[in-house]
Amino acid sequence: MTDDAQGWGYQLEQPWPPPETMGMITRKGRNFHRDENCSGYQQGVRNSIKRGHKLSPQETVTAQQAKHRGKGCCSVCW
């Protein structure tokens, strides 16, 4: 069992890149991003810091792995 955050419905419905496309996720993040330079990811980091949350480490995964873990696809990256 994993305690990953799950993507919102509209995030799960976004078009996905090919299954073997590499990108990154975090355990508590909701989206699969191309890399840490994504403006959407950076906004999430800023929001977490502002709220005093501890940042989760990044993990490199394929699009297929991210989808299997319930992540949404970042509309900024893809």
C-alpha positions in Angstrom: 0.0 0.0 0.0 1.3 3.4 -0.9 0.4 6.8 0.7 1.0 8.8 -2.5 -1.3 11.7 -3.1 -3.7 11.0 -5.9 -4.4 13.3 -8.9 -7.7 15.2 -9.1 -10.2 13.9 -11.7 -9.4 16.6 -14.3 -5.7 15.9 -13.8 -6.2 12.1 -14.4 -8.1 12.9 -17.6 -5.2 15.0 -19.2 -3.6 13.5 -22.2 -0.5 11.5 -21.2 2.9 11.2 -22.9 4.0 7.7 -24.2 4.2 5.1 -21.3 8.0 4.9 -21.3 8.5 8.7 -21.1 10.7 9.6 -18.1 9.6 12.3 -15.7 9.4 12.9 -11.9 6.9 12.7 -9.1 7.0 13.2 -5.3 5.2 11.1 -2.8 2.8 13.9 -1.7 2.6 15.6 -5.1 -0.4 14.9 -7.3 1.2 15.2 -10.8 3.7 13.6 -13.1 6.1 16.4 -14.3 8.8 16.5 -17.0 11.4 17.8 -14.4 11.8 20.1 -11.4 11.9 23.2 -13.7 8.2 23.0 -14.4 6.4 26.2 -13.3 3.5 24.1 -11.9 5.9 22.0 -9.8 7.7 25.1 -8.6 4.4 26.7 -7.6 3.6 23.6 -5.6 7.0 23.8 -3.9 6.4 27.5 -3.0 2.9 26.7 -1.6 4.3 23.8 0.5 7.1 26.0 1.9 4.6 28.8 2.7 2.4 26.3 4.6 5.4 25.0 6.5 5.2 21.5 5.0 8.3 19.3 4.6 9.1 18.7 0.9 9.0 15.2 -0.3 12.0 13.9 -2.3 11.7 13.6 -6.1 11.5 10.3 -7.7 12.3 9.6 -11.4 9.6 7.3 -12.9 8.0 6.5 -16.3 4.6 7.9 -17.3 3.2 4.4 -16.9 4.5 4.1 -13.3 3.2 7.5 -12.4 -0.2 6.7 -13.8 -0.3 3.4 -12.0 0.4 5.2 -8.7 -2.6 7.5 -9.4 -0.8 10.6 -10.3 -2.3 13.1 -12.7 -0.4 14.4 -15.8 0.9 18.0 -15.5 -0.8 20.2 -18.1 2.1 22.6 -18.0 4.7 19.9 -18.9 2.8 17.8 -21.3 
